[in-house]
Amino acid sequence: MTIFFMLLALLALLFTGLPIFAGLTLFGSGMLLAVQGNLGSLASIIFTELNQYLLVAIPLFAFMAHIMIRGKVVDDLYDAAYTFTRHLPGGLAVATIMACTVFAAISGSSVATALTIGAVAIPQMLRYGYSPKIAYGVVTAGGTLGILIPPSAPMILYGITTDSSIGSLFIAGIVPGAIMALVFMAWVIFQCASVGNAVQRDTRASGAEMRRALRKAIWSIALPVFVLGGMYMGVFTATEAAAAGVWLALLVTVLIYRTVGWREIWESAQEACRLSAMLFMILAGAAVFSHVMTKMRIPQEIIESLTAMDMSAMGFIIALMLLIVVLGMFLESISIILVTTPVILPAMHQLGIDPIWYGVLLVINLEIALITPPVGMNLFTIKAITGSSLAPIIRGALPYIFLMAAVLVLVLLVPDLATWLPRTMMGNA
């Protein structure tokens, strides 16, 4: 009951129009003052949350994203995807999801994926007659693929927390990620083929056009091969991969495309700093709020209650997924992983639950959290790049929440979708 009133009060505060980072920080600070009688630990909480090596990837990937945007590399990727899909109902939206899928393998970040593809795709879709709701929804949901298709920062954090193979986790996300992308595409085609949502379509591309488009997009396709190949070969870590991606993006845009100079680099750095600052402020506010919840032992008590119910493995997983759906509405991904995983890990081992399988389920659930108000990071990313109000963005994202939930249930019922590939390739999943 305590958590219910806390969440109700937070929602009421956010609905006043207060910025999300301010609402989370003020509410969390007020609760912290009530719980421990002072705010002496506030700075330490925020510093600890933001002083994480993995977070270095966010500004680096944002910088790389803006370099690729200004260098027209993403344009070629997007154009190639559209060449293959332009004859379909909603072909431009389908191309957007395809571009998100490829860029997810470059960035490892949902926010970076939504930012990069959204900046290119949303204006194009609006120009072709797509409603803002459809355009915003496609990019908001497509961006979530950034944490399911490898590399993935949440998977790295989960692997460290559970001492699981990060390579196996990465490979385990490939099949569910591909299924998720295909489900999104099918929905977009159905949505745009229906009466009232019809949009402009082009003729089917010829074989020669497709080959030309692929040649133009070769560098955008090569980038994820370089980043992932370097990681799997042990050349660099996931965060170092972000820096390597920045260097390759600079080399391609400066030396090959010749579309980026000092001015564009400086502007890209400014935009990366601006976006990172906005996201880190939200992360800081979420850290204060989640610290108060942890200090009050609310998540731990809920999870301990579940473990004490003597459930079967499947019942335990289902109850845990429902809990994480609720937590995901109010906490950011890092907090959810760090708060829940250490508590449930002994119960998982006792029930014989495969940590690789659960890791994929967790990440899909975190994808849902990314587009679920009030603390859906992708919602605020789209808001930042479009200047739109949150209402049409949330309406556009709503169907994708149910589609993601359907994929979550599918992977829950068929664990081999997550475990077969890493078991085959690495022999340790």
Secondary structure, DSSP 8 states (H G I E B T S, - for coil): -HHHHHHHHHHHHHTTT--HHHHHHHHHHHHHHHHHS--TTHHHHHHHHH--GGGGHHHHHHHHHHHHHHTTHHHHHHHHHHHHHTTSTTHHHHHHHHHHHHHHHHH--HHHHHHHHHHHHHHHHHHTT--HHHHHHHHHHHHGGGGTSSS-HHHHHHHHHHT--HHHHHHHTHHHHHHHHHHHHHHHHHHHHSTT----------HHHHHHHHHHTHHHHHHHHHHHHHHHTTSS-HHHHHHHHHHHHHHIIIIIS----HHHHHHHHHHHHHHHHHHHHHHHHHHHHHHHHHHTTHHHHHHHHHHTT---HHHHHHHHHHHHHHHHTTS-HHHHHHHHHHHHHHHHHHHT--HHHHHHHHHHHHHHHHTSSSS-HHHHHHHHHH---HHHHHHHHHHHHHHHHHHHHHHHH-THHHHHHHHHHHS--
